[in-house]
Amino acid sequence: MASNAQTTEPANRLDNVVVTATRTAQSLDQTLAQATIITRDEIDLAGVATLTELLQRKAGIEIRATGGPGQPSSVFIRGGNSAHTLVLVDGLRVSSSSSGSTAFENIPLDLIERIEIVKGPLSGLYGSDAIGGVVQIFTRNSSKPRLTAAVGAGSESTIGVNTGFSVREGKTALTLDAGYQRTRAQSATNPAAGSFTFNADRDPYRNTRGLITLTQELWQGERVGFTAWQSRGETDFDAGPGAVASNKQTLSGYQLTSENNFGSEWKSRIILGQTIDDSRVKSSFPGNFKTQQNQVSWFNEFKTWAGSMSAGVEWREEKLASDTQYDAKKRETTSIFAGYIERIGPGQLEFTARRDEEDQFGRRNTGSLSYGYTLSPQLTVYARAGHAFRAPSFNDLYYPGFSNPLLKPEQSDQAEAGIKWRSKNTRVDIAHFENRIDDLIVFDTATFLPQNLARARIKGWELSADTSFVGIKIKAALTVQRPEDRDTGKQLRSRAKQFGSLGVAKSWGAWDVGGDIVASGRRYDGNNESAATRMRGYALLNATVRYRIDKTWSVELSGQNLTDTKYELAQGYNTPKRSLFLNVRAVAF
């Protein structure tokens, strides 16, 4: 995929700031949560084609996909379901109220400046869905003047173009960005998908995207901004021999923001925004599903003698427009939340609490408590615990003939303990976690309706390390876990007991070289561990070489799955073969 900028920020810089973990700006070294930041330069050098592949390789996350580019894909954080990950774009929720999932496949990397991934229960800050964790995407922006352009081509007739610029005049800043990608991907399915699904034809994908960001600092210090972005994906999918099936899906977001500093002790931020997920399916079973989420939030941060306090209110309205006759197509959620961070000597205490009042389910109280203790300037030990939930989707509740309006929200209780090691060039995090999820929604074969029947327990260890040695940047992640159904003891669907990644990067002169290995143990594409659903483990090798011709021009060659490994992410669905992509970019100013 073509991308349109280079940065000089080192990928392993230790003073990065994360805001998702507490909703306040906090050094990555100080946060008690397991957090990962993926910078724009890491995205460029990774050379990946999709957002899910990037998250798998850079953030220690499991993924599932039913085919190649443009086909439905999802992520699993700490063994939770795909709907247990909350996805935010510039602070706004982006998801489908009908399916309850986020279309990762239609969020192009060219629109992204950075990504923050925080693992663990975060409903105390964000409400529903934040059981496994939160993925927050920040769209392209630059505080400095910049003019960029990129064009690339690669395997499967893939082409990508992107251009953008940022300008600043006094207290006014403007960023524009636009791009296009096309690929003639192989068939999404293979014969194992069954005769009612498999189609040997190619399943091409096209994506068009655009972004505008305008900010203005007013005379009294208030900073106001407007952001609008859109990504339109068109993909063919398989629905049996000879069938013509396609999905045109548009994701978009619009928001107005106002940031104020009322003195040095009080910061305030107001967001008024809307996100849209509009999917139009043409097949033997056509359908239109458009989710519109209107969102308003007011967040405040206070510096006091007793520590840093935060408080806010949120309102969200979900509207579903569809040619399917749902019994209800609208719901509202009103929320209040608060946080507290106090540092006394070597100790650090963090606390969050939230109440969500929804017109379907009434009130839900969530929160978390964390405590860390610094044993030395390099070593910190900590413990965290939290309660989270996920509200059922409109499909769960109201889809004609296959829904249950009596469903309750899914509940999660999670505990975590770990150590954090920091030195000048090294960061190491080790965490042990246990996540118990109750009232899981599953399809009951006795009633042919979804029911709150299942319970899950996921416990395990996570290791992440980031270091620099003789000019080589090394980044590694490893998870060893037991994701199981608490009633049957069986391994949860699509989740492995071991998975991880190892990446290296080095620069010398005009050359930048990066590579990584991502691996996963065996998984099952079913809930009963039957031999017929077993998917074997795999390891993939990827690499990128960049040559900087001068200050403006550079050229990159990226290779994915260089060993041409055959592997499965979902049974009956193909995964990418060996591929190459050549990208030429220019960065002016």
MIMAR-632422 format. One line per 3 residues: number of its first residue (from 0); their letters; for each residue y, z, x of C-alpha. Coordinates in nm, 4 decimals, padded with zeros to 6 digits. Layout:
! residues N
NUM> A> Y:Z:X  ...
! end
This chain:
! residues 589
0> MAS> 00.0000:00.0000:00.0000  00.3442:-00.0804:00.1267  00.5764:00.2117:00.1817
3> NAQ> 00.9344:00.2110:00.2706  01.0465:00.4775:00.5134  00.9806:00.6601:00.8329
6> TTE> 01.0990:01.0072:00.9118  01.1295:01.1956:01.2343  01.0027:01.5209:01.0898
9> PAN> 00.6846:01.6292:01.2703  00.3817:01.6525:01.0474  00.2920:01.9983:01.1793
12> RLD> 00.6388:02.1521:01.1721  00.6000:02.5234:01.0982  00.9348:02.5947:00.9311
15> NVV> 00.8712:02.3781:00.6236  00.9920:02.5259:00.2974  00.7770:02.5443:-00.0159
18> VTA> 00.9248:02.6081:-00.3609  00.6209:02.5655:-00.5868  00.4474:02.8911:-00.4867
21> TRT> 00.7222:03.1193:-00.6261  00.9740:02.8719:-00.7784  01.2097:02.9843:-00.5019
24> AQS> 01.2658:02.8377:-00.1548  01.0262:03.0165:00.0787  00.9023:02.9452:00.4276
27> LDQ> 00.5469:02.8165:00.4324  00.4749:03.0901:00.6870  00.5946:03.3610:00.4476
30> TLA> 00.4258:03.2582:00.1239  00.1144:03.4562:00.0338  -00.0406:03.1690:-00.1603
33> QAT> -00.2610:02.9002:-00.0094  -00.0077:02.6161:00.0049  -00.0003:02.2708:00.1649
36> IIT> 00.2917:02.0360:00.2194  00.2392:01.6616:00.2638  00.5439:01.4941:00.4150
39> RDE> 00.6569:01.1337:00.3866  00.5575:01.0661:00.7454  00.2059:01.1961:00.6773
42> IDL> 00.1826:00.9657:00.3763  00.2876:00.6668:00.5867  00.0478:00.7382:00.8700
45> AGV> -00.2429:00.8154:00.6362  -00.2357:00.4576:00.5095  -00.4169:00.5511:00.1873
48> ATL> -00.3984:00.3458:-00.1308  -00.4114:00.6202:-00.3959  -00.2703:00.9648:-00.4585
51> TEL> -00.6127:01.1230:-00.5121  -00.7379:00.9931:-00.1759  -00.4313:01.1439:-00.0091
54> LQR> -00.4880:01.4836:-00.1737  -00.8535:01.4812:-00.0720  -00.7754:01.4024:00.2919
57> KAG> -00.4667:01.6210:00.3396  -00.5059:01.9174:00.1024  -00.8760:02.0054:00.0882
60> IEI> -00.9229:01.8958:-00.2747  -01.2219:01.7358:-00.4460  -01.1757:01.4124:-00.6397
63> RAT> -01.3540:01.2002:-00.8986  -01.2838:00.8361:-00.9863  -01.4476:00.5845:-01.2178
66> GGP> -01.3810:00.2806:-01.0015  -01.1153:00.1588:-00.7598  -00.7337:00.1271:-00.7834
69> GQP> -00.5961:00.1828:-01.1328  -00.9182:00.3320:-01.2719  -00.9124:00.6888:-01.4148
72> SSV> -00.9221:00.9536:-01.1431  -00.8917:01.3301:-01.1281  -00.8821:01.6237:-00.8882
75> FIR> -01.0613:01.9589:-00.8783  -00.8899:02.2589:-00.7192  -01.1074:02.5631:-00.6513
78> GGN> -01.3837:02.4312:-00.8720  -01.1730:02.4098:-01.1868  -01.1919:02.1150:-01.4249
81> SAH> -00.9555:01.8209:-01.3903  -00.7401:01.9620:-01.6721  -00.7092:02.2916:-01.4801
84> TLV> -00.4574:02.1414:-01.2354  -00.0947:02.1323:-01.3443  00.0957:01.8274:-01.2179
87> LVD> 00.4750:01.8332:-01.1915  00.7122:01.5543:-01.0907  01.0503:01.6943:-00.9852
90> GLR> 00.9734:02.0081:-01.1849  00.8663:01.8338:-01.5085  00.5146:01.8163:-01.6512
93> VSS> 00.3536:01.4709:-01.6476  00.0357:01.4485:-01.8558  -00.1219:01.3117:-02.1701
96> SSS> -00.1281:01.5473:-02.4682  -00.4176:01.3493:-02.6179  -00.6570:01.3649:-02.3220
99> GST> -00.5044:01.6692:-02.1523  -00.5137:01.4971:-01.8117  -00.2682:01.3375:-01.5689
102> AFE> -00.2992:00.9705:-01.4718  -00.3052:01.0170:-01.0931  -00.4060:00.6518:-01.0604
105> NIP> -00.0642:00.5391:-01.1863  00.1537:00.7601:-00.9647  00.2263:00.5314:-00.6657
108> LDL> 00.2778:00.6804:-00.3219  00.5893:00.4705:-00.2628  00.7803:00.6839:-00.5141
111> IER> 00.6961:01.0084:-00.3328  00.9046:01.1884:-00.0713  00.6796:01.4937:-00.0379
114> IEI> 00.4051:01.6820:-00.2180  00.3440:02.0550:-00.2472  -00.0032:02.1807:-00.3401
117> VKG> -00.0516:02.5493:-00.4245  -00.3977:02.6836:-00.5024  -00.4787:02.9720:-00.7324
120> PLS> -00.3709:03.0978:-01.0766  -00.0063:03.0083:-01.1387  00.0232:03.0383:-01.5165
123> GLY> 00.2468:03.3408:-01.4537  00.5075:03.0921:-01.3314  00.4218:02.7681:-01.5105
126> GSD> 00.2143:02.8469:-01.8203  -00.0772:02.6399:-01.9464  -00.3072:02.4354:-01.7186
129> AIG> -00.2268:02.6129:-01.3884  -00.5767:02.7613:-01.3476  -00.6930:02.5910:-01.0287
132> GVV> -00.3440:02.5335:-00.8949  -00.0321:02.3181:-00.9083  00.0450:01.9796:-00.7534
135> QIF> 00.4196:01.9160:-00.7443  00.5507:01.5721:-00.6499  00.9067:01.5187:-00.5317
138> TRN> 01.0367:01.1633:-00.5745  01.2156:00.9646:-00.3047  01.5539:01.0971:-00.1968
141> SSK> 01.7602:01.1087:00.1186  02.0665:01.3069:00.2174  02.1545:01.0411:00.4768
144> PRL> 02.2412:00.6697:00.4354  01.9270:00.4588:00.4584  01.8204:00.1004:00.3867
147> TAA> 01.4489:00.0257:00.3847  01.2124:-00.2601:00.3122  00.8389:-00.3113:00.3505
150> VGA> 00.5821:-00.5809:00.2831  00.2082:-00.5687:00.3370  -00.1215:-00.7418:00.2638
153> GSE> -00.4846:-00.6482:00.2941  -00.8406:-00.6605:00.1687  -00.9263:-00.7725:-00.1863
156> STI> -00.6091:-00.9872:-00.1981  -00.3947:-00.6746:-00.1974  -00.0213:-00.7216:-00.1553
159> GVN> 00.2564:-00.4635:-00.1674  00.6338:-00.4811:-00.1415  00.8918:-00.2060:-00.1586
162> TGF> 01.2622:-00.1679:-00.0954  01.5171:00.1047:-00.1316  01.8436:00.2454:-00.0106
165> SVR> 02.0375:00.5705:-00.0108  02.4145:00.5977:00.0228  02.6574:00.8871:00.0319
168> EGK> 03.0313:00.8786:-00.0257  03.1993:01.2153:-00.0038  03.0245:01.4433:-00.2513
171> TAL> 02.8393:01.1616:-00.4278  02.4877:01.0448:-00.3320  02.2781:00.7598:-00.4736
174> TLD> 01.9157:00.6583:-00.4115  01.7490:00.3449:-00.5484  01.3885:00.2424:-00.4899
177> AGY> 01.1619:-00.0265:-00.6349  00.8252:-00.1803:-00.5538  00.5251:-00.3834:-00.6644
180> QRT> 00.1546:-00.3760:-00.5787  -00.1326:-00.6025:-00.6747  -00.5010:-00.5962:-00.5844
183> RAQ> -00.8019:-00.7959:-00.7056  -01.0364:-00.5008:-00.6945  -01.4129:-00.5320:-00.7198
186> SAT> -01.5868:-00.4477:-01.0454  -01.5274:-00.0856:-01.1413  -01.8925:-00.0488:-01.2442
189> NPA> -02.2416:-00.1316:-01.1222  -02.5710:-00.1715:-01.3134  -02.6277:00.2063:-01.3086
192> AGS> -02.3441:00.2369:-01.5617  -02.5710:00.0857:-01.8277  -02.5709:-00.2404:-02.0193
195> FTF> -02.3033:-00.1270:-02.2658  -02.0546:-00.0658:-01.9816  -02.1412:-00.2771:-01.6764
198> NAD> -01.9544:-00.6010:-01.6238  -01.9800:-00.7820:-01.2888  -01.6318:-00.9365:-01.3052
201> RDP> -01.3436:-00.8161:-01.0884  -01.1072:-00.5518:-01.2270  -00.7593:-00.6296:-01.0895
204> YRN> -00.4756:-00.3780:-01.0837  -00.0997:-00.4314:-01.0832  00.1741:-00.1708:-01.0533
207> TRG> 00.5512:-00.2005:-01.0833  00.7747:00.0998:-01.0181  01.1375:00.1981:-00.9851
210> LIT> 01.3550:00.5022:-00.9221  01.7220:00.5988:-00.9382  01.8711:00.9322:-00.8323
213> LTQ> 02.2403:01.0168:-00.8549  02.3921:01.3506:-00.7496  02.7481:01.4755:-00.7558
216> ELW> 02.8937:01.7973:-00.6173  03.1810:01.9192:-00.8355  03.4965:02.0874:-00.7165
219> QGE> 03.3777:02.4386:-00.8072  03.0522:02.3956:-00.6124  02.8247:02.2971:-00.9009
222> RVG> 02.5782:02.0214:-00.8132  02.4739:01.7926:-01.0964  02.2146:01.5209:-01.0782
225> FTA> 02.0392:01.2509:-01.2754  01.6947:01.1111:-01.1929  01.5007:00.8377:-01.3701
228> WQS> 01.1707:00.6892:-01.2576  00.9040:00.4661:-01.4051  00.5600:00.3440:-01.2973
231> RGE> 00.3820:00.0768:-01.4999  00.0174:00.0101:-01.4239  -00.1981:-00.2675:-01.5670
234> TDF> -00.5692:-00.2582:-01.4971  -00.8819:-00.4262:-01.6288  -01.1849:-00.2074:-01.6889
237> DAG> -01.5474:-00.2676:-01.7837  -01.6697:-00.2390:-02.1415  -01.9874:-00.4434:-02.1319
240> PGA> -02.0862:-00.8041:-02.0481  -01.8254:-01.0609:-02.1457  -01.5912:-00.8029:-02.2943
243> VAS> -01.2217:-00.8252:-02.2100  -01.0798:-00.4752:-02.1645  -00.7520:-00.3594:-02.0162
246> NKQ> -00.5189:-00.0622:-02.0098  -00.1416:-00.0883:-01.9739  -00.0097:00.2553:-01.8931
249> TLS> 00.3502:00.3518:-01.8305  00.4498:00.6853:-01.6807  00.8182:00.7732:-01.6728
252> GYQ> 01.0546:01.0631:-01.6344  01.4232:01.1266:-01.6948  01.6172:01.4416:-01.6200
255> LTS> 01.9602:01.5967:-01.5845  02.0017:01.8951:-01.3531  02.2749:02.1446:-01.2831
258> ENN> 02.2659:02.3834:-00.9867  02.5151:02.6635:-00.9390  02.5639:02.9454:-00.6909
261> FGS> 02.7480:03.2284:-00.8611  02.8339:03.4002:-00.5377  02.5785:03.4707:-00.2665
264> EWK> 02.3547:03.6805:-00.4938  02.2900:03.4543:-00.7933  02.1522:03.0984:-00.8020
267> SRI> 02.1041:02.9114:-01.1271  01.9306:02.5833:-01.2109  01.9152:02.4058:-01.5475
270> ILG> 01.6883:02.1071:-01.6171  01.6941:01.8913:-01.9296  01.4304:01.6237:-01.9138
273> QTI> 01.1670:01.4065:-02.0729  00.8405:01.2583:-01.9469  00.6350:00.9877:-02.1154
276> DDS> 00.2720:00.8813:-02.0795  00.2241:00.5603:-02.2795  -00.1262:00.4087:-02.2721
279> RVK> -00.2155:00.0889:-02.4584  -00.5851:-00.0022:-02.4491  -00.7227:-00.3439:-02.5432
282> SSF> -01.1008:-00.3547:-02.5836  -01.3707:-00.3351:-02.8468  -01.2290:00.0096:-02.9211
285> PGN> -00.8505:-00.0428:-02.8860  -00.5944:00.2301:-02.9144  -00.2381:00.3304:-02.8367
288> FKT> -00.1592:00.6816:-02.7154  00.1972:00.7782:-02.6293  00.2840:01.1311:-02.5210
291> QQN> 00.6472:01.2346:-02.5071  00.7302:01.5758:-02.3606  01.0840:01.7048:-02.4038
294> QVS> 01.1480:01.9871:-02.1605  01.4309:02.2326:-02.1006  01.4321:02.5107:-01.8411
297> WFN> 01.6856:02.7597:-01.7112  01.5874:02.9350:-01.3885  01.7806:03.2105:-01.2106
300> EFK> 01.7303:03.3759:-00.8733  01.8942:03.7080:-00.7850  01.9245:03.8778:-00.4470
303> TWA> 01.9367:04.2549:-00.4931  01.8980:04.5686:-00.2845  01.5459:04.5989:-00.4272
306> GSM> 01.4359:04.2484:-00.3289  01.4503:03.8954:-00.4666  01.4161:03.8658:-00.8424
309> SAG> 01.3870:03.5575:-01.0616  01.3860:03.4988:-01.4341  01.3965:03.2043:-01.6654
312> VEW> 01.3283:03.0519:-02.0046  01.1595:02.7236:-02.0931  01.1113:02.5144:-02.4021
315> REE> 00.8728:02.2223:-02.4321  00.8014:01.9889:-02.7211  00.4966:01.7622:-02.7149
318> KLA> 00.4935:01.4577:-02.9423  00.1966:01.2234:-02.9753  00.2387:00.8747:-03.1216
321> SDT> -00.0896:00.6923:-03.1833  -00.2580:00.4497:-03.4183  -00.5411:00.7055:-03.4305
324> QYD> -00.4954:00.9389:-03.7276  -00.4704:01.2851:-03.5718  -00.4254:01.5777:-03.8133
327> AKK> -00.1331:01.7004:-03.6033  00.0826:01.5162:-03.3502  00.3397:01.7715:-03.2425
330> RET> 00.3611:02.1221:-03.0958  00.6242:02.3391:-02.9320  00.6050:02.6073:-02.6655
333> TSI> 00.8774:02.8611:-02.5865  00.8391:03.0660:-02.2691  01.0039:03.3457:-02.0752
336> FAG> 00.9022:03.4372:-01.7212  01.0052:03.6558:-01.4304  00.9182:03.7021:-01.0641
339> YIE> 00.9792:03.9593:-00.7956  00.9503:03.9495:-00.4153  01.0145:04.2550:-00.1988
342> RIG> 00.9734:04.2969:00.1752  00.9622:04.6508:00.3117  00.8855:04.6708:00.6801
345> PGQ> 00.5563:04.4901:00.7440  00.4668:04.4716:00.3738  00.5429:04.2016:00.1189
348> LEF> 00.4951:04.2366:-00.2577  00.5039:03.9475:-00.5057  00.4749:03.9761:-00.8827
351> TAR> 00.4997:03.7232:-01.1680  00.4797:03.7629:-01.5462  00.5126:03.5108:-01.8270
354> RDE> 00.4840:03.4921:-02.2049  00.4199:03.1589:-02.3764  00.4603:03.1387:-02.7523
357> EDQ> 00.3078:02.8265:-02.9004  00.3137:02.7263:-03.2644  -00.0634:02.6581:-03.2538
360> FGR> -00.2053:02.9552:-03.0645  00.0588:03.2245:-03.0822  00.1426:03.4327:-02.7755
363> RNT> -00.0225:03.4157:-02.4339  00.0571:03.6623:-02.1552  -00.0193:03.5684:-01.7944
366> GSL> 00.0803:03.6845:-01.4496  -00.0168:03.7512:-01.0906  00.0150:04.0218:-00.8250
369> SYG> 00.0102:03.9633:-00.4479  00.0463:04.1898:-00.1485  00.0570:04.0994:00.2192
372> YTL> 00.0715:04.3167:00.5302  00.1815:04.1957:00.8732  -00.0465:04.3460:01.1370
375> SPQ> 00.1297:04.1657:01.4226  00.3907:03.8913:01.4591  00.1049:03.6402:01.4387
378> LTV> -00.1357:03.7985:01.1885  -00.0951:03.8772:00.8168  -00.3605:03.9942:00.5716
381> YAR> -00.3122:03.9605:00.1977  -00.4704:03.9938:-00.1458  -00.3859:03.8187:-00.4740
384> AGH> -00.5037:03.8374:-00.8346  -00.3935:03.6521:-01.1443  -00.4661:03.5529:-01.5021
387> AFR> -00.4226:03.1935:-01.6243  -00.5041:02.9789:-01.9274  -00.5270:02.6220:-02.0516
390> APS> -00.4439:02.5135:-02.4085  -00.6802:02.2605:-02.5730  -00.5655:01.8982:-02.5878
393> FND> -00.4936:01.7062:-02.9073  -00.8269:01.5255:-02.8617  -01.0031:01.8628:-02.8476
396> LYY> -00.8279:01.9817:-03.1617  -00.7618:01.6835:-03.3841  -00.9428:01.3625:-03.2819
399> PGF> -01.1010:01.2278:-03.6022  -01.4660:01.3250:-03.6351  -01.5031:01.4720:-03.2845
402> SNP> -01.2655:01.7689:-03.2715  -01.2391:02.1355:-03.3594  -00.9050:02.2845:-03.4741
405> LLK> -01.0488:02.6363:-03.4307  -01.0724:02.6081:-03.0522  -00.9181:02.8832:-02.8406
408> PEQ> -00.7411:02.8354:-02.5051  -00.9578:02.8558:-02.1941  -00.9038:03.1733:-01.9881
411> SDQ> -00.9247:03.2373:-01.6131  -00.9204:03.5486:-01.3983  -00.9028:03.4916:-01.0246
414> AEA> -00.8944:03.7116:-00.7159  -00.8317:03.6142:-00.3547  -00.8098:03.7808:-00.0153
417> GIK> -00.7373:03.6281:00.3205  -00.5693:03.6206:00.6580  -00.2917:03.4024:00.7964
420> WRS> -00.2463:03.3393:01.1689  00.0782:03.1938:01.2972  00.1874:03.1038:01.6496
423> KNT> 00.4342:02.8562:01.7955  00.2146:02.5502:01.7422  -00.0699:02.6771:01.5251
426> RVD> -00.1256:02.7769:01.1650  -00.4638:02.9055:01.0415  -00.5402:03.0249:00.6870
429> IAH> -00.8710:03.1778:00.5790  -00.9225:03.2802:00.2165  -01.2069:03.4139:00.0055
432> FEN> -01.1658:03.3508:-00.3673  -01.3493:03.4065:-00.6940  -01.2488:03.2310:-01.0142
435> RID> -01.4056:03.3284:-01.3482  -01.3309:03.0957:-01.6389  -01.4175:03.1902:-01.9985
438> DLI> -01.4075:03.0016:-02.3297  -01.4593:02.6712:-02.1509  -01.4481:02.3841:-02.3962
441> VFD> -01.7675:02.1735:-02.4007  -01.9185:01.9272:-02.6448  -02.1857:02.1092:-02.8475
444> TAT> -02.4850:01.8846:-02.9243  -02.5864:02.1136:-03.2120  -02.2621:02.0618:-03.4053
447> FLP> -02.1410:01.7411:-03.2363  -01.8057:01.9111:-03.1923  -01.6232:02.0690:-02.8968
450> QNL> -01.6738:02.4453:-02.8796  -01.5661:02.7405:-02.6599  -01.9202:02.7881:-02.5312
453> ARA> -01.9257:02.7660:-02.1531  -01.8390:03.0113:-01.8774  -01.7931:02.9257:-01.5105
456> RIK> -01.7753:03.1186:-01.1856  -01.6530:02.9620:-00.8649  -01.6453:03.1705:-00.5515
459> GWE> -01.6187:03.0687:-00.1912  -01.4256:03.0408:00.1330  -01.1408:02.8131:00.2341
462> LSA> -01.0257:02.7374:00.5859  -00.7200:02.5329:00.6764  -00.5802:02.4846:01.0248
465> DTS> -00.2832:02.2960:01.1663  -00.2177:02.2841:01.5386  -00.0854:02.0745:01.8260
468> FVG> -00.2680:02.0450:02.1577  -00.1564:01.8284:02.4520  00.0494:01.6185:02.2145
471> IKI> -00.2328:01.5715:01.9630  -00.1702:01.6993:01.6118  -00.4838:01.8328:01.4464
474> KAA> -00.5205:01.9215:01.0796  -00.8439:02.0487:00.9267  -00.9642:02.1854:00.5936
477> LTV> -01.3041:02.3208:00.4910  -01.4293:02.4731:00.1655  -01.7667:02.6395:00.1158
480> QRP> -01.8162:02.7448:-00.2459  -02.0583:02.8128:-00.5302  -01.9294:02.6327:-00.8406
483> EDR> -02.1711:02.7330:-01.1149  -02.2195:02.7743:-01.4865  -02.2434:03.1514:-01.5392
486> DTG> -02.5013:03.1160:-01.8172  -02.7404:02.8711:-01.6510  -02.6620:02.9154:-01.2810
489> KQL> -02.6406:02.5354:-01.2482  -02.3905:02.3601:-01.0220  -02.0789:02.2388:-01.2060
492> RSR> -02.0444:01.8669:-01.2618  -01.8857:01.6606:-00.9797  -01.8283:01.9652:-00.7586
495> AKQ> -01.9871:02.0100:-00.4182  -02.0822:02.3277:-00.2374  -01.9225:02.2060:00.0852
498> FGS> -01.6404:01.9600:00.1509  -01.3600:01.9160:00.4006  -01.1544:01.6921:00.6245
501> LGV> -01.0426:01.6611:00.9855  -00.7372:01.4613:01.0873  -00.5765:01.3863:01.4235
504> AKS> -00.2535:01.2095:01.5177  -00.0825:01.1287:01.8443  00.2324:00.9475:01.9518
507> WGA> 00.3173:00.8009:02.2880  00.5953:00.5597:02.3594  00.6272:00.3121:02.0740
510> WDV> 00.2767:00.3846:01.9426  00.1579:00.6228:01.6677  -00.2140:00.6613:01.6039
513> GGD> -00.3792:00.8661:01.3304  -00.7300:00.9049:01.1985  -00.9364:01.1329:00.9814
516> IVA> -01.2835:01.2075:00.8566  -01.3367:01.3297:00.5011  -01.6761:01.4611:00.3935
519> SGR> -01.8439:01.6095:00.0888  -02.1843:01.7575:00.0158  -02.4127:01.6521:-00.2668
522> RYD> -02.2915:01.6725:-00.6259  -02.4336:01.6133:-00.9727  -02.2825:01.3850:-01.2356
525> GNN> -02.4162:01.6154:-01.5046  -02.4350:01.9847:-01.5888  -02.8067:02.0498:-01.5490
528> ESA> -02.8739:01.9471:-01.1860  -03.1253:01.6853:-01.2962  -03.2484:01.4588:-01.0172
531> ATR> -03.1268:01.1547:-01.2116  -02.7646:01.2716:-01.1846  -02.7689:01.3695:-00.8179
534> MRG> -02.5040:01.2083:-00.5949  -02.5695:01.2435:-00.2233  -02.3175:01.3708:00.0285
537> YAL> -02.0975:01.1355:00.2272  -01.8521:01.1100:00.5163  -01.5712:00.8532:00.5476
540> LNA> -01.3765:00.7432:00.8552  -01.0170:00.6195:00.8249  -00.7528:00.5268:01.0833
543> TVR> -00.3978:00.3915:01.1176  -00.2124:00.2402:01.4146  00.1660:00.1966:01.4085
546> YRI> 00.3780:00.0106:01.6629  00.7557:00.0617:01.6579  00.9017:-00.2716:01.7706
549> DKT> 01.2542:-00.1292:01.7888  01.4707:00.1202:01.6007  01.4540:-00.0918:01.2873
552> WSV> 01.1182:-00.2679:01.2775  00.7626:-00.1387:01.2888  00.4171:-00.2690:01.2014
555> ELS> 00.1109:-00.0725:01.0849  -00.2566:-00.1522:01.0527  -00.4627:00.0844:00.8370
558> GQN> -00.8371:00.0881:00.7912  -01.0203:00.2779:00.5176  -01.3909:00.3604:00.5110
561> LTD> -01.4305:00.1911:00.8472  -01.8054:00.2537:00.8578  -01.8441:00.0852:00.5171
564> TKY> -02.0274:00.3872:00.3802  -02.1833:00.3573:00.0354  -02.1069:00.6656:-00.1705
567> ELA> -02.0496:00.7791:-00.5281  -01.7716:00.9710:-00.6993  -01.9159:00.9023:-01.0454
570> QGY> -02.2527:00.7509:-01.1279  -02.2416:00.3866:-01.2229  -01.8942:00.3355:-01.0772
573> NTP> -01.8124:00.1615:-00.7494  -01.6107:00.3153:-00.4693  -01.3934:00.1316:-00.2138
576> KRS> -01.5703:-00.0595:00.0630  -01.4316:-00.1081:00.4131  -01.0729:-00.2313:00.3834
579> LFL> -00.7779:-00.3201:00.6061  -00.4070:-00.3289:00.5261  -00.1269:-00.4674:00.7458
582> NVR> 00.2210:-00.3411:00.6702  00.5580:-00.4430:00.8179  00.8599:-00.2253:00.7503
585> AVA> 01.2262:-00.2076:00.8389  01.4477:00.1001:00.8358  01.8213:00.0547:00.8898
588> F> 02.0937:00.3120:00.9490
! end
